[in-house]
Amino acid sequence: MFRYLTAGESHGPALVGILDGLPAHLRLDVTRLNETLARRQGGYGRGARMNIERDEVELLAGVRGSETLGSPIAVLVRNRDYERNRHLMDPLAGTGPALTNPRPGHADYAGALKYRHRDLRNVLERASARETAMRVCLAAICAEFLGALGITTRSCVTRIGAVAAEVGAQWEQDDVEASDVRCPDARSAEAMIAAIDAARAAGDTLGGTFTVSVDGLPAGIGSNRQPNQRLDGVIAGALMGMQTVKAVEIGLGSDVASLPGSQAHDRFALGEDASRVVRPSNRAGGIEGGMSNGEAIVVRVSVKPIPTLMKAAPSVNLHERSAAPATVVRSDVCVVPAAAIVGEAMVRLALTAPVLEKYGGDSMEETLDNMRRSVEAARALFE
Ligand code: EPS
């Protein structure tokens, strides 16, 4: 069984993670892992914290000579900002004045009630999206695994606030990497940057949408056996597990609700030499009946504007029981470009379990053999 776990507070000493269940003999390229971490730190609209952090993975267990051993993989990413916050966050001696004014839309209030914390810092430290650095780190290891099987992911930003970009299914990833907002349409990207500047000036924040696409996933990943095994649910659940995510749509998503059945699905046809079944469209986003159908997986994700506003929202002081503006802490204006990287990571993590369930294997050689046989058998089924 494949599983993962993360731990770590935003301003604590470090983030840690464990990946359990990846096969042995997977080669890891630490430079590539660190490049993925750096990609998450970028994006126009980030706050001052990103000038402090330089996320770098430290491999602690499960890897020897740059290859996985088949044992649990343990990794660590340090929080540089801890040095400034030791007095607050030291696991033994940390203390400080209580944060008392919850931010509307944040975990502050619900978490305080749940854990019986009178200091909202005890909630916000784990609720912070800082923790996504570790998810991205673990998912970058999964990307090496999926990549060895020919399964790749990519992502791009398609909306920031009111600025929407028209981006087709086949965008150029180089254009995304070259864009400060990870949007492949340069004109829209410019307008997005202007919108972020305006939000920053107004003490406000902006949300948006991004698309994650998966190429090379064979048919038959996920299962219609039980509701919790359906691939659309597995992917949507993982993405909804991200801070700020409010909607996940697969393929046509919510647009499908207004279409007649004749325009909502992907017809079957035969390829040129009639030996192959082809799908001229991909409205289903690569999933039918809770299983991958061999087409690209296409997921659109909507994120809310983050709730930490520099022009503080109306709130209350919970200790004094008086009206007061919400706590203002250093934060970002727009996290959509970073969220796209985290979203891609969540899809990588979500796919690794059902891919391993389908092909199994304790070593990469075994997994690849199993996959090859499975894909060949599926191809030969209707020959
Ligand atoms: C975050 C608030 C900001 C972000 C942080 C997420 O941190 P700080 O309050 O320390 O300035 O920078 O994101 C990260 C640290 C990160 O690595 O992405 C929040 O409240 O969610």
Residues whose N, C-alpha, C, O or C-beta is under 5 A from the ligand:
A	BS01	EPS	R49 A127 S128 A129 R130 A133 R330 S331 D332
